[in-house]
Amino acid sequence: MAPSYSRVLVVGASGFIGQHLVQRLLNDGIQVETWSRASFELPSALQASCHSRKVDVLGDESLPAPPSGGWDAVFQLAGESRPSRFVGNTHLRATVRIAARVADHVARTSPACRYFLNSSAYVYSPSEVPCTEDSPTEPTGPYGLSKLLAEDVTQMHRQHLHVTIVRPFNLIGAGLPDGLFATDLLARLRDGTGPVQLPTPNSERDLLDIRDAIEGYVALMGAKTESGSVFNFCSGTGTPAASLAEALLAQIGSARDVRFEGVAGSPLIGDCSRLKSTAGWAPRCGLAEIAESLATRP
């Protein structure tokens, strides 16, 4: 990581990615400011290096000013991250408003800083071949559309901010919230005995451990990139739902028959070659480690 990054803002710090990223940055000795509507706990040894603010980025009040000299890097992670909880135009408008409001504010108050927007692989459509960053953006629902629009309003500032767009595929690990396939699957596997019947096909998903994703963010902070660059955060391989279920059952010490319904369509798999070549990054956690991390959920 470049040593000049001493003042970092994380917007949406109480979320799944945010909490992991904040702890990683603090462990590196970086002064971190966090904005979130919900509070979250940090290890006591890290609290002195973190300036936590309760900020409603959807509200009408002015956003807080940066420290003297401005922020060196900003991570915009705020917004609904669960497609199953996404409510059409309501969340679409909120996602775009957050993206526009935060980018506008940072461009005015900390011009030329490194600015990272967390988007989503849902800006692509499922395909028979892995999606590269140059693949057509064809969102199939309002969630993906909102992320693509958030990218567009952020890219409008790429002359004033050093913009990096991150498109995560299926991030997974400790602290993953409810309402996602992996957490719902784990809950079903833990509940009761006997066969588990799932109303979904045995689809493939591109799974990436949250620890690998965080290392990707950190690697990009020190990488030489052009403003406006886009990076997939993914493993580059498809994992069948049945394989994830088997790995989770091994972690929780259970043996159950898992049954699926329907025929799987084209998967949404990413190509991470650009991140590998630009930042020297590669995923390290395999399926067993991913399942172990996820199974730590209460």
Buried (B, 14 or more C-beta within 10 A) or exposed (E): BEEEBBBBBBBBBBBBBBBBBBBBBBEBEBBBBBBBEEEBEBEEEBEEBBBBEEBEBBEEEEBBEBBEEBBBBBBBBBBBBBBEEBEEEEBBEBBBBBBBBBBBBBBEBBEEBBBBBBBBBBBBBBBEEBBBBEBEBEBEEBBBBBBBBBBEBBBBBBEBBBBBBBBBBBBBBBBBEEBBBBBBBBEBBBEEEEEBEBEEBBBBBBBBBBBBBBBBBBBBBBBEBEBBBBBBBBBBBBBBBBBBBBBBBBBEEEEBEBEBEEEBEEBBBBBBEBBBEBBEBBBEBBBEBBBBBBBEBE
